[in-house]
Amino acid sequence: MTEGHRLDPSDWDAFAADLHRTAEACVDRLRAARDLPWQEPPADMAARVAIRDAADPGVLDRILRDVMPYATGNTHPRFWGWVHGTGTATGVAAEMIAATMNANLGGRDQGGAYVERAVLDWLRGVAGWPEGSGLMTSGTSQATILALSCARMRALPQVRQSGIGGLPPMRVYIAMGGHSCVKKALEVMGHGADAIVQVAAPGGRMDLDALRAAIAADRAAGRHPLAVVGTAGSVNLGTYDDLAGVADVARAEGLWFHADAAFGFWTRLADAPWRDLSAGIERADSIAMDFHKWMAVPYSAGAVLIRDEALHLATFRERPEYLAAGGAGLAGGDWWATDYGLELSRGFSALKVWATVQGLGVAALGAQITDNCRQAARMGEMAEASDLLDLAAPVVSNLCVIRPRRGDAAALAAQLQISGEAVFSTTMVAGQSCLRAAIVNHRTTMADVTASIHALEAAVAAV
Ligand SMILES: *Cc1c(COP(=O)(O)O)cnc(C)c1O
């Protein structure tokens, strides 16, 4: 072995054979996704994966045997728990290429930056924004921190220098049932959980009169209304705020309008009526969305769009001498991702998104979104027609919430998860525990929907 190469394979042909075998195992697993529901990790899982001192040349086989089988199971066609994407084969291949390039997408003049910008340009088009800025993120939680930081920078440009000490308490408005990532963002930004104001949302839509009243009350009490978060696709019910109405209030009150569109953004690619659910989002100041949920891109990949590029740069750009831009050479390139967010070193998640959108085509992705909405509607009809189940809330997009007439929703969900028949998660609707299906699954068929409802009915009947 030549010195300096000890971390590379000593025998590239043997490595190629190992990699081919691993690739075959991955393809086999994807091909058999229908037969591979979630499996509980074995009792000795921690011991199996504990790191040992000695190098293990068989590590790939160990991963295939001891790790790969124990995924969340979201690759299975009857997995509808929480909001979990399924992942594409195209994305798997792109991940391998990205790892091979080992590109650090923080900045510098490299092809990956063009790919990331192409993804962001396309995303802006879907949002209906003629221009604007953006960044790929690890997901909507991270995107939300970036968006709300820009909102704060617009209102309080001194904040980067002098922090938030001495400022009036900030307030950010979100519909009841809006995602907790907004609260966490405000906590890490130093405003505390008190900064979040949950606005009444009958039927899952923010009450705009209640929003105006809350803003007025906060102003009267000396607090600073900063932003309103409109939700496109609520995590509990799949509902959409009246985003045009939210935009009107935000404009009239001088607030930033951020849209949490983590999965619901993608109904914009679907057929009517779903494609119009997020109308008004084109007026947002910022939008957060995920590729790893409804776009089926392997985890993790999300993005933020910020309408005002100068403000976006003013919020995050920081170039000490060791990061100075050069005109020619590697340090060139006029778009450095690190100027738009918190991370300096960052991976090439844009490639798996680009490969998925470009390789499979926007039409196929849109048809997939439409299918999932139709499946949720069908699930809702079946629950309504059932003697053993009730539909707990109207199906608006891809989410169906079902109340069993007997038995405990959590116990029923666990029973179906363990039997491998279907994965629902649970939630509360009107104070009652329900099973919840968020269908963001490109492998689900209508037959899966029917079979899972029958399995649930059988479980309820046996209570
Ligand atoms: C999943 C989700 C989030 C959080 O996104 P992550 O990508 O998991 O960080 C925020 N809002 C909504 C509506 C979501 O569904």
The ligand as a MOL file (V3000), in Angstrom:
LIG
                    3D

  0  0  0     0  0            999 V3000
M  V30 BEGIN CTAB
M  V30 COUNTS 15 15 0 0 0
M  V30 BEGIN ATOM
M  V30 1 C -42.7800 18.1710 8.1200 0
M  V30 2 C -43.3110 19.5300 8.2960 0
M  V30 3 C -42.5040 20.5490 8.7970 0
M  V30 4 C -41.0770 20.2890 9.2370 0
M  V30 5 O -40.3190 19.9630 8.1010 0
M  V30 6 P -38.9790 19.0950 8.2410 0
M  V30 7 O -38.5490 18.9260 6.8090 0
M  V30 8 O -39.3760 17.7950 8.8720 0
M  V30 9 O -38.0200 19.8600 9.0380 0
M  V30 10 C -43.0400 21.8020 8.8960 0
M  V30 11 N -44.3060 22.0490 8.5320 0
M  V30 12 C -45.1240 21.1050 8.0520 0
M  V30 13 C -46.5290 21.4560 7.6570 0
M  V30 14 C -44.6570 19.7940 7.9170 0
M  V30 15 O -45.4480 18.8400 7.4390 0
M  V30 END ATOM
M  V30 BEGIN BOND
M  V30 1 1 1 2
M  V30 2 1 2 3
M  V30 3 2 2 14
M  V30 4 1 3 4
M  V30 5 2 3 10
M  V30 6 1 4 5
M  V30 7 1 5 6
M  V30 8 2 6 7
M  V30 9 1 6 8
M  V30 10 1 6 9
M  V30 11 1 10 11
M  V30 12 2 11 12
M  V30 13 1 12 13
M  V30 14 1 12 14
M  V30 15 1 14 15
M  V30 END BOND
M  V30 END CTAB
M  END
